[in-house]
């Protein structure tokens, strides 16, 4: 009886221990379930976070769903994790290559930008030199205009002097004509007087033969004839002198006119040369202005291409930064997904172990219950057997 009671006590204590172990196993199973739920919640959060990243996140969600659906097969999860890690490495290598390409493109763009800036500086220097040449051409054109204006003024002065000389020459010619007319008139008068004198002398000589003479042999009836002839001769000499003077003046005026004409031709030649220089200066100015405009257009195009290159370089840098940031986020997501998958595998293993422990404990409890039932039945049988003896002894 004592053995049965001790066995019953042992069975009850083992049942209590089994109950406690079952409760502990249930707690562990509940904790494992909570962990699984936490893992599922984290996996869902990871899926929702990965869904915002596009196609790669969808692949991550699918892998997470497959990982959730295949928690029982640890080998498949490990293979999927390895495949994901390999794909992540490939994507990271591709992203690194793209980033290196973008960096090289940015460096090339910066080099082109530096070359374009040097070209712009060269164009600015050429534009400055063109401006200096334009200013020199403008100053030369202004000097040429001043020379042309002074030459034109000199030409005007020469023309005025020429007109004055022509006026004086015309006056001299008029005076010459007047002197010639007066000389002709005087010659006519002298010839008429000579004719008259010859007639008079002829008549006087014819009459002298009949008329008496004075002691000096002078004609008494001549009456001042020789004195009158000397006056006419002096007048003729004066007229001839005036005519000679008028001719000399006319010759001097003609020489002055020829000199003025020569000076006018020289002035016209200088004026033509000045006009040619002014036209050449205008052409050079126009060419310099065109070259300056071309340089400005080239500088504008260079600035525009430089700005476009800078914009493209900035866009390439931003795309490279975005790619690097995306790859970092993908790596972080994949790392988190790997950790979640690892935790899910560990939880699955723990859950399987807990389930095995629960099954074992349930089997032990069932065996203990069966042993307890058999012991109870044996106890009842012993009690039934012992009752008649106790009654007999009583």
C-alpha positions as CSV (number, residue, x, y, z in Angstrom):
1,X,0.0,0.0,0.0
2,X,2.8,2.3,0.9
3,X,4.4,1.5,-2.4
4,X,1.2,2.1,-4.2
5,X,0.8,5.4,-2.3
6,X,4.4,6.4,-3.0
7,X,3.9,5.4,-6.6
8,X,0.7,7.4,-6.8
9,X,2.5,10.3,-5.2
10,X,5.4,9.9,-7.7
11,X,2.9,9.6,-10.5
12,X,1.1,12.7,-9.3
13,X,4.3,14.6,-8.9
14,X,5.4,13.4,-12.4
15,X,2.0,14.4,-13.7
16,X,2.4,17.9,-12.1
17,X,5.9,18.1,-13.5
18,X,4.5,17.0,-16.9
19,X,1.8,19.6,-16.5
20,X,4.4,22.2,-15.6
21,X,6.6,21.1,-18.5
22,X,3.5,21.2,-20.8
23,X,2.6,24.6,-19.5
24,X,6.2,25.7,-20.1
25,X,6.2,24.1,-23.5
26,X,2.9,25.9,-24.2
27,X,4.4,29.2,-23.0
28,X,7.4,28.5,-25.2
29,X,5.1,27.7,-28.0
30,X,3.1,30.9,-27.3
31,X,6.4,32.8,-27.2
32,X,7.5,31.1,-30.4
33,X,4.1,32.0,-31.9
34,X,4.6,35.6,-30.7
35,X,8.0,35.6,-32.2
36,X,6.6,34.2,-35.4
37,X,3.9,36.9,-35.4
38,X,6.6,39.5,-34.7
39,X,8.6,38.0,-37.5
40,X,5.5,38.0,-39.8
41,X,4.8,41.6,-38.7
42,X,8.4,42.6,-39.4
43,X,8.3,40.7,-42.7
44,X,5.1,42.6,-43.6
45,X,6.8,45.9,-42.6
46,X,9.8,44.9,-44.7
47,X,7.4,44.0,-47.6
48,X,5.6,47.3,-47.3
49,X,8.9,49.2,-47.1
50,X,10.3,47.1,-50.0
51,X,7.1,47.7,-52.1
52,X,8.0,51.4,-52.2
53,X,11.3,50.7,-53.9
54,X,9.8,49.4,-57.1
55,X,10.4,46.1,-59.0
56,X,13.3,45.0,-56.7
57,X,11.1,45.6,-53.7
58,X,8.3,43.4,-55.3
59,X,10.9,40.7,-55.8
60,X,11.9,41.1,-52.2
61,X,8.2,40.9,-51.2
62,X,7.8,37.8,-53.3
63,X,10.9,36.3,-51.7
64,X,9.6,37.3,-48.3
65,X,6.3,35.7,-49.0
66,X,8.0,32.6,-50.3
67,X,10.2,32.7,-47.2
68,X,7.1,33.0,-45.0
69,X,5.4,30.2,-47.0
70,X,8.5,28.0,-46.8
71,X,9.4,28.4,-43.2
72,X,9.3,24.6,-42.8
73,X,12.1,24.0,-45.4
74,X,15.3,25.6,-44.1
75,X,17.4,24.4,-47.0
76,X,15.1,26.2,-49.6
77,X,15.2,29.3,-47.5
78,X,19.0,29.1,-47.3
79,X,19.2,28.6,-51.1
80,X,16.8,31.5,-51.7
81,X,18.9,33.7,-49.3
82,X,22.1,32.7,-51.1
83,X,20.5,33.5,-54.5
84,X,19.2,36.8,-53.2
85,X,22.7,37.6,-51.8
86,X,24.2,36.7,-55.2
87,X,21.7,38.8,-57.1
88,X,22.3,41.6,-54.6
89,X,26.0,41.3,-55.2
90,X,25.4,41.4,-58.9
91,X,23.2,44.4,-58.6
92,X,25.7,46.1,-56.3
93,X,28.5,45.3,-58.9
94,X,26.3,46.7,-61.7
95,X,25.5,49.7,-59.6
96,X,29.2,50.2,-58.8
97,X,29.9,49.9,-62.5
98,X,27.2,52.4,-63.3
99,X,28.4,54.7,-60.6
100,X,32.0,54.4,-62.0
101,X,30.7,55.1,-65.5
102,X,28.7,58.1,-64.1
103,X,31.8,59.3,-62.2
104,X,33.9,58.9,-65.4
105,X,31.2,60.8,-67.4
106,X,31.1,63.5,-64.8
107,X,34.9,63.8,-64.9
108,X,34.8,63.9,-68.7
109,X,32.0,66.5,-68.5
110,X,34.1,68.5,-66.0
111,X,37.1,68.2,-68.4
112,X,34.9,69.3,-71.3
113,X,33.6,72.1,-69.1
114,X,37.2,73.1,-68.3
115,X,38.1,73.0,-72.0
116,X,35.0,75.0,-72.7
117,X,35.9,77.6,-70.1
118,X,39.4,77.8,-71.5
119,X,37.8,78.2,-75.0
120,X,35.5,80.9,-73.5
121,X,38.5,82.6,-72.0
122,X,40.3,82.4,-75.4
123,X,37.2,83.8,-77.1
124,X,37.0,86.6,-74.5
125,X,40.6,87.4,-75.1
126,X,40.0,87.4,-78.9
127,X,36.9,89.5,-78.3
128,X,39.0,91.9,-76.2
129,X,41.7,92.1,-78.9
130,X,38.9,92.5,-81.5
131,X,37.5,95.3,-79.4
132,X,41.0,96.9,-79.2
133,X,41.3,96.6,-83.0
134,X,37.8,98.0,-83.4
135,X,38.7,100.9,-81.1
136,X,42.0,101.4,-83.1
137,X,40.0,101.3,-86.3
138,X,37.5,103.7,-84.9
139,X,40.2,106.1,-83.9
140,X,41.9,105.7,-87.3
141,X,38.5,106.3,-88.9
142,X,38.0,109.3,-86.8
143,X,41.5,110.5,-87.7
144,X,40.7,109.8,-91.4
145,X,37.4,111.7,-91.0
146,X,39.3,114.6,-89.4
147,X,41.9,114.4,-92.2
148,X,39.1,114.2,-94.8
149,X,37.3,117.2,-93.1
150,X,40.5,119.2,-93.0
151,X,41.3,118.2,-96.6
152,X,37.8,119.2,-97.6
153,X,38.2,122.5,-95.8
154,X,41.5,122.9,-97.6
155,X,39.8,122.0,-100.8
156,X,37.1,124.6,-100.1
157,X,39.8,127.2,-99.3
158,X,41.6,126.2,-102.5
159,X,38.3,126.5,-104.4
160,X,37.6,129.9,-102.9
161,X,41.2,131.0,-103.7
162,X,40.7,129.5,-107.2
163,X,37.5,131.4,-107.6
164,X,39.2,134.5,-106.3
165,X,42.1,133.9,-108.7
166,X,39.7,133.3,-111.5
167,X,37.9,136.5,-110.6
168,X,41.2,138.3,-110.5
169,X,42.2,136.6,-113.8
170,X,38.9,137.6,-115.3
171,X,39.4,141.2,-114.1
172,X,43.0,141.1,-115.4
173,X,41.7,139.7,-118.7
174,X,39.1,142.5,-118.8
175,X,41.8,145.0,-118.0
176,X,44.0,143.4,-120.7
177,X,41.1,143.6,-123.1
178,X,40.5,147.2,-122.1
179,X,44.3,148.0,-122.4
180,X,44.4,146.2,-125.7
181,X,41.3,148.1,-126.8
182,X,42.9,151.3,-125.6
183,X,46.2,150.4,-127.2
184,X,44.4,149.6,-130.4
185,X,42.5,152.9,-130.2
186,X,45.7,154.7,-129.4
187,X,47.4,152.9,-132.3
188,X,44.5,153.9,-134.6
189,X,44.7,157.4,-133.3
190,X,48.5,157.4,-133.6
191,X,48.2,156.0,-137.1
192,X,45.6,158.6,-137.9
193,X,47.7,161.2,-136.4
194,X,50.8,160.0,-138.2
195,X,48.8,160.1,-141.4
196,X,47.7,163.6,-140.6
197,X,51.2,164.5,-139.6
198,X,52.6,163.0,-142.8
199,X,50.0,164.9,-144.7
200,X,50.7,168.0,-142.8
201,X,54.4,167.5,-143.2
202,X,54.0,166.9,-146.9
203,X,51.9,170.1,-147.2
204,X,54.4,171.9,-145.0
205,X,57.4,170.7,-147.1
206,X,55.6,171.8,-150.2
207,X,54.8,175.1,-148.7
208,X,58.3,175.6,-147.3
209,X,59.7,176.2,-150.6
210,X,57.5,179.2,-151.0
211,X,57.5,180.5,-147.4
212,X,60.4,182.3,-145.7
213,X,62.4,180.7,-142.8
214,X,63.6,182.2,-139.6
215,X,67.2,182.4,-138.6
216,X,67.0,179.0,-136.7
217,X,65.4,177.2,-139.7
218,X,62.3,176.5,-137.9
219,X,58.9,176.4,-139.6
220,X,57.0,179.3,-138.5
221,X,53.6,177.7,-139.3
222,X,54.4,174.3,-137.7
223,X,52.9,175.6,-134.5
224,X,54.0,172.8,-131.9
225,X,53.7,169.7,-134.2
226,X,56.8,168.0,-132.8
227,X,55.7,168.4,-129.2
228,X,52.4,166.9,-130.0
229,X,54.1,163.8,-131.6
230,X,56.3,163.3,-128.6
231,X,53.2,163.3,-126.3
232,X,51.6,160.7,-128.5
233,X,54.7,158.6,-128.4
234,X,54.8,158.7,-124.6
235,X,51.2,157.7,-124.5
236,X,51.9,154.8,-126.9
237,X,54.9,153.8,-124.8
238,X,52.8,153.9,-121.6
239,X,50.1,151.9,-123.4
240,X,52.7,149.4,-124.5
241,X,54.1,149.2,-121.0
242,X,50.6,148.7,-119.6
243,X,50.0,146.0,-122.2
244,X,53.3,144.3,-121.3
245,X,52.4,144.6,-117.6
246,X,48.9,143.3,-118.3
247,X,50.4,140.4,-120.2
248,X,52.9,139.7,-117.4
249,X,50.1,139.8,-114.9
250,X,47.9,137.6,-117.0
251,X,50.9,135.1,-117.3
252,X,51.5,135.3,-113.5
253,X,47.7,134.8,-113.0
254,X,47.7,131.9,-115.4
255,X,50.8,130.4,-113.6
256,X,49.0,130.9,-110.3
257,X,45.9,129.3,-111.7
258,X,47.9,126.3,-112.9
259,X,49.6,126.1,-109.5
260,X,46.1,126.3,-107.9
261,X,44.9,123.6,-110.3
262,X,47.9,121.4,-109.5
263,X,47.2,122.0,-105.8
264,X,43.5,121.2,-106.4
265,X,44.5,118.0,-108.1
266,X,46.8,117.1,-105.3
267,X,44.1,117.9,-102.8
268,X,41.5,115.9,-104.7
269,X,44.0,113.0,-104.8
270,X,44.6,113.3,-101.1
271,X,40.8,113.5,-100.6
272,X,40.3,110.4,-102.7
273,X,43.1,108.6,-100.7
274,X,41.5,109.8,-97.5
275,X,38.1,108.6,-98.7
276,X,39.7,105.3,-99.6
277,X,41.3,105.0,-96.2
278,X,38.0,105.9,-94.6
279,X,36.2,103.3,-96.7
280,X,39.0,100.8,-95.8
281,X,38.7,101.8,-92.1
282,X,34.9,101.3,-92.4
283,X,35.3,97.9,-94.0
284,X,37.9,96.9,-91.3
285,X,35.5,98.3,-88.7
286,X,32.6,96.2,-90.3
287,X,34.8,93.2,-90.4
288,X,36.0,93.7,-86.9
289,X,32.4,94.2,-85.8
290,X,31.4,91.0,-87.7
291,X,34.3,89.1,-86.1
292,X,33.3,90.5,-82.7
293,X,29.7,89.4,-83.3
294,X,31.0,86.0,-84.4
295,X,33.2,85.8,-81.3
296,X,30.2,86.8,-79.1
297,X,28.0,84.2,-80.8
298,X,30.8,81.6,-80.4
299,X,31.2,82.7,-76.7
300,X,27.4,82.4,-76.3
301,X,27.3,79.0,-77.9
302,X,30.3,78.0,-75.7
303,X,28.6,79.3,-72.6
304,X,25.4,77.5,-73.6
305,X,27.3,74.2,-74.3
306,X,29.2,74.7,-71.0
307,X,25.9,75.2,-69.1
308,X,24.4,72.1,-70.8
309,X,27.5,70.1,-70.0
310,X,27.3,71.3,-66.4
311,X,23.6,70.5,-66.2
312,X,24.3,67.0,-67.7
313,X,27.2,66.5,-65.3
314,X,25.0,67.5,-62.4
315,X,22.2,65.3,-63.7
316,X,24.8,62.4,-64.0
317,X,26.1,63.1,-60.5
318,X,22.5,63.2,-59.1
319,X,21.7,59.9,-61.0
320,X,24.8,58.3,-59.7
321,X,24.0,59.5,-56.2
322,X,20.5,58.2,-56.5
323,X,21.8,54.9,-57.9
324,X,24.2,54.6,-55.0
325,X,21.5,55.5,-52.5
326,X,19.1,53.0,-54.1
327,X,21.8,50.3,-54.0
328,X,22.5,51.1,-50.3
329,X,18.8,50.9,-49.5
330,X,18.6,47.6,-51.5
331,X,21.6,46.3,-49.6
332,X,20.0,47.4,-46.3
333,X,16.7,45.8,-47.2
334,X,18.4,42.6,-48.3
335,X,20.4,42.6,-45.1
336,X,17.2,43.1,-43.1
337,X,15.5,40.5,-45.2
338,X,18.3,38.0,-44.6
339,X,18.2,38.8,-40.9
340,X,14.4,38.3,-40.9
341,X,14.8,35.1,-42.9
342,X,17.4,33.9,-40.4
343,X,15.2,34.8,-37.5
344,X,12.3,33.1,-39.2
345,X,14.4,30.0,-39.7
346,X,15.6,30.1,-36.1
347,X,12.0,30.6,-35.0
348,X,10.9,27.7,-37.2
349,X,13.5,25.5,-35.8
350,X,12.6,26.6,-32.2
351,X,8.9,26.1,-33.1
352,X,9.6,22.6,-34.5
353,X,11.7,21.8,-31.3
354,X,8.9,23.2,-29.1
355,X,6.3,21.2,-31.1
356,X,8.4,18.1,-30.7
357,X,8.8,18.8,-27.0
358,X,5.1,19.4,-26.7
359,X,4.3,16.2,-28.5
360,X,6.9,14.4,-26.3
361,X,5.4,15.9,-23.2
362,X,1.9,15.1,-24.3
363,X,2.9,11.6,-25.0
364,X,4.6,11.5,-21.5
365,X,1.4,13.0,-20.0
366,X,-0.7,10.5,-21.8
367,X,1.5,7.7,-20.6
368,X,1.4,9.1,-17.1
369,X,-2.3,9.4,-17.3
370,X,-2.5,5.8,-18.5
371,X,-0.2,4.7,-15.7
372,X,-2.2,6.8,-13.2
373,X,-5.4,5.2,-14.5
374,X,-3.9,1.7,-14.1
375,X,-2.5,2.6,-10.7
376,X,-5.9,4.0,-9.7
377,X,-7.6,0.8,-11.0
378,X,-5.1,-1.3,-9.1
379,X,-5.6,0.8,-6.0
380,X,-9.4,0.4,-6.3
381,X,-8.9,-3.3,-6.8
382,X,-6.7,-3.5,-3.7
383,X,-9.1,-1.5,-1.7
384,X,-11.9,-3.8,-2.8
385,X,-9.8,-6.7,-1.8
386,X,-8.8,-5.1,1.5
387,X,-12.3,-4.2,2.5
388,X,-13.5,-7.7,3.5
389,X,-10.3,-8.3,5.4
390,X,-10.6,-5.0,7.3
391,X,-14.3,-5.8,8.0
392,X,-13.2,-9.2,9.2
393,X,-10.5,-7.8,11.3
394,X,-12.9,-5.0,12.6
